[in-house]
């Protein structure tokens, strides 16, 4: 007797506008799963990989922004600038990993974080992970974000 494992069907949703190359990153959304808010369950992409290190919310003079949301805003702006150096744009992001020193601080600022995110990256939401850590290398840093982007061929 043959047994077929039960698994959710996988839906692949394009995230690019219709006039963009078909090799643009695709959102992976298993059918029947609720749509995530502010992130994707998975992303498939083919192309040139761009990876950042852990990026914090300081400016070119290494001055940290004041406050959690301001540091996130600066870190996202810094990531956007790094991506631009490789010819990548926010819609090429396939993964973000956020490291925060206080999960409650993150959760208390969701509305402002969402506004900052959309202002800098638009409405493209890659796969994301959020991790609370004891501290970051820069003692006053409240958040550090790693990014991975894939520029389509």
C-alpha positions, 0 to 999 in steps of 0.5 A: 500500500502506498501512502502519500504524505499530506503537505500544503500545496505551494503557491508562487506569487510574483512580486514584480510588476508585469513589465519586469523580467520574469526572473524577479524574486517570487514570494512563496506562499503555501496555499491555505496558509494565512497571508503574513503581515509585513514579511514573507514566508519565503522568497525564491530568486535567481541572479546575483546575490548581494549580502550585507553585514549587520547594519546598525542605525548610525550615519556616515560619521558613526553617530547613532540615531536617538531612539529605537525607531530612529535607529531602525530608520537609519539602518534601513537607509544604510541597507538601501545605500549598500544595495545601491552600490551593487545596483540593487533596489529594495524590491530585490531583497529576499531576506532580512534578519533583525537583531533587537536588544528588546523585543518589547521595544520592537512590539511597542513601535510596530506602527512607526516601524511599518511607516519607516519601512514603507517610506524606505523600502516600499511595500516589498516584504522579503522573508524576515526573522526577528531575534532578541539578543543580549546586546550588540557590539556597539553598546548603544545600538538597539537594532542590527539588521542583515540583508540579502538581495538577489538582482535578477539576471 
